[in-house]
């Protein structure tokens, strides 16, 4: 039952990957799909190794987003592969020494940091509910990874993981279609790339607008004038052009 639920949860991930297929996020989507398959494998087998692999790939998917910018989006995968190699050292030791998975607090802490950083990047966005659900599932798994989990804890971890993609996709169904084009483009970017890149893009936009003499500022919710008045048509046209130019590094 849980395996089927996890696999069904992959539908929003597949759709998101299709939408972002021409952006620099496609590499992060590939990592996320690999992680999701590992989650399904862990639900089916219940093995410690597969559950640990799922957590490792989840952390790698979050870190992959942090390098999703041109130039260097493809090369960043080498960094993510290096992270995965370090995280998978316990599995290699288990394979070659034929012992239980050698996990210690330092290794689990390092894995936990990778997972938390990647998922917290999306908590302040409209996908925050899904990110929190997956984060809770990962923390439950981390807590019990080196022991036999109870049925209740296992059900909570798999249930939260299966629900996370659907919870994250709810804002896509409830999106406000009446928002101005530049506000819609900004919010879509913010939600897809997370807080780190959104903060960087907003900083660059506001600096460029100031140098261009535009009395505009890009806030977390969208565009607004410095004098508090609604942006005029000419302001919106200039801001749309500037925003499109800044977003080219992510396409």
N, C-alpha and C positions, 0 to 999 in steps of 0.2 A: 504494500500500500504506500509506504513512504517513498519507495523508489519511483513509483508512478507519479506521485505528487511532485517529487523533485524534477522529474523529466518534463512534466507539464509546466513547471515554473520556468523551464528553459525557453518557452515560446516568446515571452516578452524580450528575453535576451537576444534571441535570434532576430526578432523584428528590429530591435535597436541596432544590432550589428548591420542589418541591411540598410537602415536609414543612414548610418554613419560610414558606409563602405567607402566613400570618397573623401573621408576626413582622416586626420592623423590619429583618431581614436580607434581605427580599425585594429591596430595591434593590441590595444588594451582589451578590445572585444574578444580577440582570439584567446587571450589569457583567461578572460572571464568564462568563455565557453568551456575551455579545458578544465577550469576549476569546477564548473557546474557538473561536468561529466564525472569528475572525481567525487563530488558530493553524492551523485547518484550511485556510483560504485560503492561508496562508504555506506549508503543506506541499504544497498542490496547485500553486501558481505558483512558489514559490521566490524571489519578488521581494523586494527589500530593503524596499520600502515596506510590504508586507503583513506581513513579519516584524517590522518596527519598530512597526507598528500593534498587533500582538499583544502586544508587550512593554508598550506604553503602556497598553492596556486591562487587562492583568494588574496593573500597578501601580495603576490606578484602582480595580479591584475590591478590592484590599487596603486602600486608603485609604477606600473606601466603608464598610467594616466599622467603622472608627474613629468614624463618626458615626451608627451604627445604634442610636439611643436616642431615645425620646420625651421631650420635644418636640424637634423639629428634624431628625428622620430624613429627611423629605422635602426640607427645605431644604438639607441637607448635600449633596444631589446637585448643587447649584449650585457648591459648593466643588470637587467632583470634576470637574465639567464645566470649571471654570477650570483645574484641573490638566491635564486632557486637552488643552485649548486650548494651553497652554504647551508641553506635550510634543510636540504635533503641528506646531509652528511649522516645523521642518525640512521636513516634508512639504508645507506651504503654500509655502515658499520654492522647493522643487523644482517644484511645480506651476506657479507663476507665472514663475519664471525659467528653467525648462527646463534645469536643471543637475543634477548628481549630488546625492544626498541630503547636505545640508550638516551633517555630524555632527562635533562637536568634543568633547574630553574633558569639558568642563563640562556639556554637554547630556547626554552619555552617563552622567556621574556622577550628575546629577540624576535621570535615569530609573532608574539602578541603585538609588539610595536609596529611591525610591518602591516599587520591586519588592521590595527586601530587607526594608523595614519591614513591608510587607503580609504577606509570607510568614513572616518570623520570628515574627510574632504567633501563628502556629499550631504552630511547632516544638515547644514544650513540651507540647502537647496530644496526645491520642490520634491526631490526624490529622497528627502530626509527620513521619511517613515520607513521606507524599504531599507535604507542604509542602517538604521537603528535595529531593525529586525534581524538583518544578517549579522550585524555586530554582536547582538545578544546571542545568536546561534553559535557564532565563533567562540565567544567567551565561555559558553557552556561546554563546548567541545574541548577547548583548551584546559578547562578545569578538570575534566575527567579523561583526558587523552591517555594517560598512563595507568588507568585503572578500568575496571569493569563498570560501565555506566548503569545507573538504574533505568528502568523502563520509563519512568516519568521524565527524567532528565533527557534521555534519548528522544522521547517524543517531542519535548519542548524544542530541542535543538533542530530536529528535522522539520518540525512544523513551522518554526520561524524562518528557517532557510527556504522552505518551499513557498512560503507566503511572500518573502522579500521582493522578488521581481514583480509580482502583481501589485504590491503596495507601492513600489517605486513608479509603476506605470500609471497609477490613478491620475496624477496631474496631467498626463497626456490626454486623458479623456475629458478632463474638466477645464482644459485650457481656455482662457478668455480670448475669443476671436476678435473682440473689438479693440484690442490694444494696438497702438501705433506700430508700424513695421519695425522701427528701430528698437522699440521697447521689447517687441516679441523676439527679435533676433538676439538681443542682449540676454533676455531671460532664458532662451533656448541654449545659448552658449554657456551661461552660468550653470544651468542644470546639467548639461552634458559633460562639461569639463571640470566642474567642481570649484571649490572655493579658491584653491591656489592659483589656477589660471585666471579665474574671474577677477580676483583682486589685482593680478598683474595687468590684465587688459583694461580694467577700470582706471588704474593709475596712469597707464599710457594714454588712454583717451582723454582724461582730464588734463594731463600735461599738454597734450597736443592741442586741445581746445583752447587752453589758456594762451599758448604761443600763437594760435591763429586769430586771437581776438574774439573768440566766440564766448558769449556770456552763458555757457552751458556747463552742466556737470552731470556726470553719469553716477547715479546712486545705485544701491543694491536692487531697488525696485524698478529703476528705469531712468529716463532722461528728465531733467528739470532745469529751469533757468535759475541763475544766481540771485535774481531780483524777486524770485517767488512767483512770477507770472507764468502762465502756460506757454510752452515753447511754440513759436510761430512756424508757419510752413517753411520759411527759408531756413530757420534753425534746424528743423527736422531733416531737411534735405542735406544740409551740410554735415549734420551728425551721422546720417545714414552713410554718406560717402566716407567719412572718417572711420566709422566703425567697420565698414566692409574692408577698408584698406588694412586695418589692424588684424582682422580675422583671417586674412589670406595665409598667414603662417600656420593656420590650423586646418587648412583645406587641402 
